[in-house]
Amino acid sequence: MHPAVVRRLVFPLQERMKGKATHAKLAELERTQWLTPEALRDLQLERLRRHLAWARREVPYYGRLLAEHGIDPARIQSFDDFARVPALTKDILRERLADLQPRTPLRGVQRLSTGGSTGSPVTVLVDRERSAFTDAARLRAHRWFGADMGTREVVLWGSPIELGRQDRVRSLRDWLLNSRLLSAFDLGEAALARYAAVVRAYRPGKLYGYASALALLAGYLERSGGLPREAAPRAVFTTAEPLYEFQRAAITAAFHCPAAVEYGCRDGGLVALECPSGGLHIAAEGMHVEVLPAGPGETSGELVLTNLESYALPIIRYRSGDIGALETAPCPCGRGLPRLARVEGRRTDFLVTPSGKLMHALAVIYLLREVPGLREFQVVQEALDRIRVRLVPQGELSVAARAGIAGRIEKLFEGGARVEVELADSVASASGKHRYVISHIAEARVSALIGAV
């Protein structure tokens, strides 16, 4: 379908039927992104006060919490004042879900669960306001790369391979929106061949999906004849996982276009999106981000999120479990939106040696990515002295090669850990996402460094 028809007719009609004000929010975001940083901070602080006042009035949990701590939203004059509000945690979400919902029921609320691949699942409630803001912020970022609504799109996402009736309806909707969905549940050789054929024939203007899945598709494209430069999309947008530099390089080389990061979490919401100048801009009109420093003089720490567009379930000073830092320098793109300097991964994306040293996931990723003939890999730290390495080879992987991999990883752990290597058909989680490193003990170590707040 012609992009203009999608942009001016199909998409607005869909949003109207859903009761979402996506276009109105997008128009506002197009304006506010060019405000000065000072004006954006003033706007954000006013919205923080207003949202907190609403939560005190409508949400039983916050009515009691703010009263207990003597916090009056009307008297909040700075972000330091706002930081007096006690943090929201995953445990509180799980244990007090009913108490966190507003007294006045909202229409069109979706009940979602976060993926268990990143820890214990958490149930969240998403209303139309939050959903519309997320869509608007994402559309704004895609426009930065010249990929507006209606641009041909390929989405590589966790989805059923066999489609039921509801999925067929969704597929029809996607077709009307010029979007083609490919399942990240199947990333085998045959599936990748089909996906490569779709990309070459459909010639999308943008791709969107899991970072690891898109990097895998990029690698397959390069090995199977490449993508003609004249078929290059405007951008590849990666989400749901960290985008490592070697993945960015693979995507850029295969698709002949920039790769841009979208960072968020299903429980907290959409947080930041990358611009063509490389700035990871926070969607500050609806998202406030704080950093709990890891220690004195440290700039990195746990990211604490306040979603100003979340009403069905208020997300106020939510400890995300992600580690990152804020950027203080202005972005060359000229937008006044604040930026994240980096997102270093979740607490469980680190490894701990038997001596207590904390290692970033890249330490083992760099080692394994150099092993020839590996299509996928995953490292699971099950205990301080026990590491399980799961490998998906492209062909045969000899016993000697596996022993060599185990030996090199043992050296990373200073010889104090037992490394078990096993072969697998896939290392993707049930959601279709792929985490390179999972540690079942890093959480406690990182918590000790950051400290409880």
N, C-alpha and C positions, 0 to 999 in steps of 0.2 A: 504494500500500500504506500502511496506517496507520503513522504514525511510530513508535508504540510497538512494533509488530511488528518493524520494521527495527532499532530500537535494542536490543531485548531478545532477538531471535531471529536475524534474517538477518545482521546485521553480526557478532555474536559467532561465529556458525557459520562465516562466511567467514574470520575471523581465526584460528579454531582450525584450519581446513583448511590455512591458510598457515603455521601454526606460529609465529604472532606473538602476543606478550604485550601487545597494545595496551591492553586494558582495565586490566590491572594497572598499566601505566605511567601511564595516564590518572588512575587513582585516586591514585597517588602525586603526580602533578603538581597535582591539585586541592588536595592538602594543602600541598605545599611552596611554592606561590605566595604563601601568607600568612605564611611565615617572615620574620623580620626580615632586612634586608640583611646584617647581620653573620653571622647563622646560615646564610644562603645562601652567603656567601663561604666560611665554614668547610666547608660541605658540598661546595662546588665544589673547593676546594683538596684535600680528601681524595680526591675522585674523580679529580682530575688526577694525584695521586701514584699511585693504584691503576692508572690507565690507562697511565701511563708505565712503571710496573713491568711490566705485562703486555706492553707493546710491546718492552721490553728483552729479555724472556724469550722471546717468540714470533716477533718480526719481525727477520730478519737485518739489515736496514738500520739499525734503531734499536739493536740490540745493539752493532753496531760504532760507530755515531755517538756514543752515550752513553759508551762506553768511551773513545773518542778524546778526548772533552771532559771526562772525569772527572766525569760527572754521575751521582749515585746518587739514584734516585727517592725512596728512604726518607729522604734528608736534605733534601728540598725542604720548606722551612718557610714560604715566602711566594711570592706571584706573581712577585716579582722573581727569586727563585731559579729558578722555572719558565721565565722569559724567557731564561735562559742556553741553553736548548735551541735549536740552530740551526734557522732557519726552513725550512719545506718550500715548494717553489716548483712552478710548473707544469712547468718543465723537468725537475725531479727526478721528478715523477709520470710524465712521458712516458718518461724514460730508465731509471728504476729500478723500473718497475711490478712486475716479478716479485720483486724484492728487498724490496718493501714489503708483501708478502703474508705472513700468518702461516704458520708451519710446520704447524700443525694445521688441516686443511681445515674450512671451515664449510659448512653446508648452506643451500640456498635463497639463494645469492648471485646478484645481478643485475649484469650488466656493462652500464654505461651510458656514453655519450659526451656531453660538454657540447656545446652548440650552437656551431657555428663562427661564428655572427653576432657573438659577443663576443670573437673572437680565435681562436687555434689550438685545435682540439678537444683535449680531455683525456679519457682513459678513467678512469672510477672504478668501484669495486666496492662494491655496497651490500648489506649483510647484513640478516637479519631484525631484529636488535636496533635497528639504525639506522632501518630502515623503520618499525618499531613506534613508536619514539620520535617520529619525524616526524609520524606520524598522530596520536599522542596529543597532542602539542603543538599541532597544528592544531585538533584537536577541542576542546581546552581553550579556545583563543582564540575559536572559533566559539560556544562556550557563553557566553562573555562577552557576546555579543549576543543570547542566547536562541535560538541556532540549533544545536540538538544533532544528533547522528547521527539520520538518519531524516527530518529537515526537508527538504521539497522543495527541490531544488537544480538550478540550471542552470549548467553548466560550459562556458565558451567557451575552447577550447584547441586547440592544434595537433593535428589528427587527420585521418586519411584521409577524403576525400569519398566514395570508393567503398570499401565495407567487405568485407574478406575474412572467411573462416570464423572466425578468431581474434577479429577485431574484432566479429563478430556475437555471439560468446559474451560478450565484454566489454560489449556493449550490453545483453544480457540481464541481466548482473550489475548494471549501472548501474540498469536499470529496477527490479530487485528492491530496490535501495538508495534508490529515489526520486530518482535523479540522471539528468538529461538532458544529453547531450553535444552541443554545437554546434561545428562546425569553424571554427577561426580561419584555416584555409587558404583559405577563401572569405569575403571580407568585401565583396563587390560589392553593388550595389543590390538585386538579386533575393534574395540570401542574407540581407541585413539585414532585408528585408521578412518572410522566413520566420522569422527569429529573433525579431523583434518579435512576430509572431503567436504563437510558442511561449510567450514570456514572458507575454503577455496572457492566453492560454488556460490555461497550466499554473499560473500564479501562484506561483512559487517563493518559499520563505521566505528563500533566500539565493542569491547568484550568486558564481561564483568563476572567475577567469581572468586573462588578460593585461590589464594596465592600459590599454594603448592600444586593444585590441579592445573592452573594456567601455565605454571612453569613446566610441568610435565608435558602438557600439550605443545608448548613451545619447543621443547626438546624433540618431541616426535616430529613436528613439522620440519625442523632442521634436518633430521635424519632421513626424512622421506621426500626430499626434493624441495623443501622450502616453500615460502609464500611469495608470489610475485610482488615486487615493490609497488606496482600500480594498484594492488589489492590491499595495501596497508590500511588498517583502521586509523582513526584519529588518536585513540588511546586505548590502553588496557587497564581497567580498574580492578585492583585486587583488594580483597576484604577478608574478614573472619580469622586471619592468621597473620603473623609477621611476614613481611616481604624481605627476605635476605638479599644482599647485594648480588650474589651469584644468580639468584632467581630473576632479579630485575634485569641483569645483563642478558640472561637467556631469553626473556620475554621481549626485550627491546630488539635484540638481534633477529629473532624469528618473525616478529610482526612489523618491524621497521617503524616503530612508533614509541612514544613514551609509555612507561608504566607508572600509574599513580595509585597511591595508597589511600584506602578508606579505613579509618580506625574507629571502632566502636565495640560495644558489647551488648548482647541481647537484653541483659538485665538493666544496664545503665542507659543505653541508647546510643545513637550516632554521635560521635564526639568530634572527629576532625577529618579533614579531607585535603589531599595534596593538590597544589596548584602547579601550573607549568614551570614556575620558577623553583619548584622543589620545596616550598613552604607547606608544612602540615598544619593547615589552618583550623582552629577550633570554631565550630558553629556557635559562636558566643551569644547570638541572639536567643538561643534556647538551651545552651549548655555552659555551665560554669565548671572549670577544672582547677583543683588545688593539688599541690604536691606535698605529701608528708615526707620531709627529708629523712634519708636513711641514717643520718648522724650529723653532728656539728660540722658546719662548713660544706655539707653535701648539697648538691643541686638536684640529684636524682632521688626518687622515692616513690611511694605508692600513690597512684592517681585516685583522687577523691572527686566524684562526679555529682553535680546537681542538675537534673533535667528539668528545665523550666516549662516544658510542654507536656509533662507527664501528670495526668490528673486521676486516672483510674487507680494508679498506684504511685504515690509521690516518691520520687527518688531524690532525696535531699542529703547531701554530704555522704554519698554512698562509697564505701571502700571497695574499689573495683578488684583489687588483687593484682592489677597490672602495675608495672614499674616504668617510670618515665621521667621526663624533665621538661620544663618550659623554656622556650626561646625568647630572649629579651630583645634581640635586634629586629629592626623592621624588615619586612620581606621585600625583595626587589620588585614584586608584582604591584606594589603600591596599595594593597588592601590593608585596612586597619585592623582586621581580625587578628586576635592573638594566635600564637603558634606553639605547637609542641616541638621541642628540639628533637626528641626521639621517644619511642616507646620500646623499651628493652625486653618486653615479654612478661609473661606471668611469673609469679613466684615459683611455680612448678616447672618453668622453662629453664631452670638452672640445675646444676649438678653439684654435689657435695663430695669431696674426697674424704677418705677415712680420717685424715688429719684435721678435717673441719674446714678446708678451703672451699670457697664457693666459686664455681666455674660457670661462665655463660654457656648456653647451649651451643654457640658457635665453635667452641673448642673441639667438640666431637663432630659437629657438622662439617667443619673444614677438613677433618681427617677422612670421614667417610665419603665425602663428595669426590675425592680424588681417586677412589677405588674404581677401576674400569669395570664396566659391565653391570653396574648397579642401577636399577630403575627407581627403586624407592628404598628407604631405610628408616628405622625408628630405634631409638635408644630409650630403654625404660630402666630407671634406677629404682629397684624394688626395695633395697636396703642400703645402708651405708657401705656395705662391702659386697653387694651383689648387683650386677648389671646384666640386663638381658638386651641383646642386639637382634633385631628382626630385619631381615634382608629380603628384598624382592629382586632377584637377578634377572637380567635380560636373557641369559642362557644358563649354562652350567657354571657353578661356582665350586671349585674343588675344595677338598678338605684342607689342603695346605693353605689356600687363599683365606678360608674362614679362620684358620689358626693364626694367620698373619694379622688379620683384622683384630682378633681378640687380643693378641700381644700388644699391638699399638695402643689399643684403648686401655689396657692394663697399665701401660706406662703413664697415660694421662692421670690415672688414679694412684700414681706413685707406688704401684705394685701391691696395693693393699686391698684390692677388690677382685672378686672372681667374675669373669666375663663369660657369659654363655651366648653363643651365636646360633640362631635358628633361621631357617628359610621359611618364607610365607608367600602366599599368593597376592596379598594386599596388606597394607598397614593402615588403611583409612579407618576412621571410627565409624560408628553406626550412622552418624550424620553426614558422612561423606568427606569430612574434613580430615586433614592429615597433620598431626603434630610430630615434628622430628624428634623431640625430646620430651619425656615425661619423667618427672621425679616425684616419688611418693614421700620424700623426706625433706625436700628443699623448702617447703612451706614454713616449717618450724625454724629453719636456719635463717631465712629471709625475715621472718617475723622478729627474730631475736635482733637482727641488724636494724630493722626499722623501729621496733619497739611498739608496744600496744598503745593505741590512742583511744 
